[in-house]
Amino acid sequence: MAYFRKVQAKNKKGYTWSFTIELGRDSSTGKRKQITRRGFKSKKEAELAAHQMTIDVDNETFVNEEKNILFINFITDHLHIIAEPSVKASTFRGYKSAVEKRLIPKFGHMKIKDLSGKMISTYYNELLKEGLTEEFIQYIHAVLKNASKTAIDWKYIKNDFMNNVKAPRRQKKNVETWSIEECNTFLNRMRDQKDHIFILYYLAIYTGMRRGELLRIK
């Protein structure tokens, strides 16, 4: 239930409207829980804001106050509570490495409520200038998208700092490939190497197997 009041403005020139919403009682203390908002120009404006807040409370999407939590503390919890149980161990190692080597050094000292889309986009440009690939930055982007969703789910922030942030598109690259004659010349030279080395190159050229697949061959 919402209560509306007409109160004197802070500058003491005219009046504004405020509302208070009752949220029942705190189960641990027994005290009444209330949310009050002030400064509305009209009762209608206050009613609309109270209505939206009531919907958010009922849908459990309302954030009364953003938390003063550092990014380093939040992302560490996100890693071990959300990411680690939901992916393979090898995937988690890459995820953790990206967080520790790229995200924590850049944003670790900041409060997550202070992060913004502009900061993230600027960081992507810095990574491009550093020479990192678009593919790697897209990976960083995916990590941040998952993290921002967790921050909202945990009600640490009101707004998604990744909203409307776009990762750089992959650039088309001209890849030079060997001719059949060049492949055979290379393999003939590799015959002088140990058998398993020659076999790995042979399979890579004639089957198209990826490096990870080749390394799993026993």
N, C-alpha and C positions, 0 to 999 in steps of 0.2 A: 504494500500500500504506500502511496506517495502523498506527502503533505506539502502544500504550497504556501509561501509567505511573501508578502510585499514588504521589502525592507529599504531603508535609506541607503542610497548609493555611497560608496566610500568617499567620494569627493563632496558628499553632503549636498549635491545638486540633483534633486529629483529622486526617483526610486527605481529599484530593480527587483526582480523576482528570484526566489530561490526555491529549491525543493529538497525534501528529505525522503529517502526510501527506507523502509523497515526491512531488515533481513533476518528477523527472528533473534534468537539468542545464541551466544557462543557456547558450544557444548562443554568446553573446558572451564570457562569462568562463570557462565550463567548470565553474563552481561548482554544487554541489548546491542545488536549490531545495526548500525545505520550508515547511510551514505548521503552526504549533503553536497549540493552544488549550488553556486551562487552566480550572480551577475547577468541574469537573463533580462532582456529589454522588455519582455511582455510575459504574461502568464501563459499565453499560447506557446511561446518559444520554450518556456520551462516545461510545459506539459509534453511537448514533443521529445525533448531531451530525456525526461523521466521515463517516457514510454519506451524509447530505444534502450535505455539502461536496464529497464525491467526485462526486456526481451533478452539482452545479453546475459543478465544474471540467470534467467531461466534456462538459457542454452549453455550455461557454464563457460561463456566466452568473455565475461567481463573481467577486466583487470583494474582493480581499484587503485593500485599504485605500482609503478614499475620498480623492479628490484635493482638495488645498487650492487650488482654482481659483476665482477671482472670477467672479461672474456676468457681468460686463461682458466679460471675456476669452472666456468660454465662448460667450456668445450671439453675439459677433462672429464667432467661428469657425463656429458653427452657421449663421449667416446666409449666409456666403460659400461654405461647403463643402457644406452640405445644401440650404438653401432656394433660393439663387439659381439653381443649375443645374436645378432641378426645376420651376420655375414660369415663367410669362410675365414679361417685363420690367415690365409695368404692375402685375402682381400683386406682384412683388418690391418695387417701390417702396412700395406700401402696407404690406407686411410690415415693411420696413426702417424706415419712418416710425413705425409702432406701437412697434417695439423701441426706437428712439432717443428718442422723445418720452415714452413711458410706462413701459417696463420698465427701461431702464437708469437713469433718474433715481431709480426706486424701489428697485431691487434690485442695481444695478451694483456697489455697494461690498461686497456680501455674498458669502460663499463659497457655491457652489451646494449643497454638502452640508448647509448650515444652513437652506435653504429648507424650508418646511413648508406643508401644506395649509391650516392655520389662517391663516398669513400671506397666502396667495393669496386666500382667501375674504374676509379683512378688507379687502384691497386692493380687491376687487370692490365691497364696500360703500362704500368711500371714493369710488370712481368714480361710483357711483350718486348719492351725496350731492353730488358735484361737478356733477351734471346730465347726465352722459353716458348715452347710450341703452343699453338692454339688448343691442341688436344689436352695438354697438361692443364692449361687454364680452365678448360671445360670441366676437367676432373675437380679442380679446386672449387669451381662454381657449384658442382653437384654436392660437394661436402658442405659448403656454406648454406645451400638450399635446405638440406636435411637438418642442419644445426638450427637455422632460423625457425623451422617448423617446430622443433623441440622446444625452443625458447618460448614460443607462443603457447604450445600445449602445456608447458609448465607455468604459464602465466607470469613469466619474467618480464615480458614486453607487451605493449599494446599493438604496435605496428610491425609488420614484417619488413626488416631492413633489406631483404632480398627482393622485395616487390618491384617489378619492372626493371630489374638488373639483368642484363643480357651478357652472356659469354661471347667472346670473339668467335666469328665463324672460321671454320677451317679453310685455309687457302689451298687452292689447287696447286699441286707441285708437279713439275716435269721430272719424271723418274727415268733415268737412263738404264736400260737393261742390256745384258750381254746377248750376243747372237749365239746360235747353237755351236758354231765353230769356236767362239771364245770360251763357252762353257766347257767344251771338250778339251781345249788347250789347258784350261785351269785344272780340270780333273786329272789330266795326264801328269801334270806337275805334282799334284797332291798324292799320286800313287807312291811317291818316295817317302811319304809320311807314314805314321803308324796306321794300321788297318782301320781302327775305329774312327780316326780323324777323317780318313778318306770316305768312309761310309757315311758319316754325318753330312759332309759336303755333297755327296752323291744324292742322298735323300732330299736334302734341302733344294737342290736344283731340279730334280726330276719329279718330286712329289709336291713341292710347295709347302711342306710342313713348317710350322712356326718354330721359333727358337725354343720356346717352352716345351713343345711336343718332342723336339729332337733330344733335349736334355733329359727327358724322362725315359728314353730308350735305354735299356740295359743290355 
